[in-house]
Amino acid sequence: MSIFLLFCVSVRVCTAVAFIACATIAGVFVRRAWEKFSKSPIVVNVETTNYPLYKLHFPAITICPANNVKKTVGEELLARHLNMTLDSNLQQNLLSLMSALSICQYPFYFRMQAHFKPIFDMLPLFSDFNVSRFMLQVLPKCSEVFESCFWLGKEVDCCDVFHLQRTEAGFCYSFNSLTSDDTWSCAAQDEFSQHAAQKEKDEYTKCQPRHNIASGTTTGFEVFLLHSNPENSLGAGQRDKNGFRVYLHHPTHFPEAGKGVFLPEQKGKAFRVEVTPSVTQSSAEVRALSIAQRQCLFPDEMRLQVFHTYTQQNCLMECRLHHVANFCGCHPYFFSAFTGKYMEKGF
């Protein structure tokens, strides 16, 4: 009898010890899981690798001529503004001024100082000079940049599909962009707007980005570029030698300066870009989390003052414009039409 009681007590003790050990281990795992959830409450899963192409916006393509100031045109306009005869000395001074404006680009504004220094005493003569208008007048025209364009294998007029694009690198030309001057009046759109569900490849309106339903070399967009006129080159005053900077970006985004690919002027050379898209979408449950927890914003939770569509990139660009306006009391010439109350002054 005593042996049986001793055995029962031993079993109960072992059971209690095992239960306490299991509860302790479970508590440790639950605590670790809770700490991990508190730090990162969002789980990312791969839903599918067969996302329909017709639901994706075709990328916007922005092309910036390296020679963004035509020298001969600029000299004539500046000499007329100063009411001076264009001699060799004035030509040299005007070259310094045009070089400074040509390389005005975020985040390298300081590079302008070397060109402004020799003509510092001359700058007060341009106190009433409209830099934005001047830079538009000296920008190579569309017909001087593009030779021919093909969309979905069909030839299109380059000047019908490329529009003036303001970037942090100056004035450029863009294809399929909702941030160009031609589409600036369009209503705000989400990065993955439901309009993308339209499958007809020929359907296109001014405020709706183009789509492509096929993949391959000749199914996208092809553009042939012209050589620039050597007489209009600023030489060492340009950021790049004669050629082009090409930017690929989402249609609702502005091109991000510093991320473009430089294409030098070379006969018989082809440059191809293959795009592999990746779409990240949030479920409705994510919105229930606080902004601090999810570390992101939905487009309708933030309204920008300058740009129509909220994206992280557009938000950062607007912050930079506000910082420049507050710190310098002016704004870059290429955003003068967008900056509302900051339009009183300019570089």
Buried (B, 14 or more C-beta within 10 A) or exposed (E): EEEEEEEEEEEEEEEEEEEEEEEEEEEEEEEEEEEEEEEEBBEEEEEEEEEEBBBBBBBBBBBBBBBBBBBEBBBBBBBEBBEBEBEEEBEEBBBBBBBBBBBBBBEEBEEBEEBBEEBEEBEEBBEEBBBBEBBBBBBBEBEBBBEEBBBBEEEBEBBEBBBBBBBBBBBBBBBBBBBBBBBBEBEBBBBBBEBBEEEEBEEBEEEBBBBBBEEEEEBBBBBEBBEBBEEBBBEEBBBBEBBBBBBBBBBBBBBBBEEBEEBEBEEEEEEEEEEEEEEEEEEEEBEEBEEEBBEEEEBEEEEBEBBBBBBEBBBEBBEBBBEBBEEEEBBBBBBBEBBEEBEEEBB
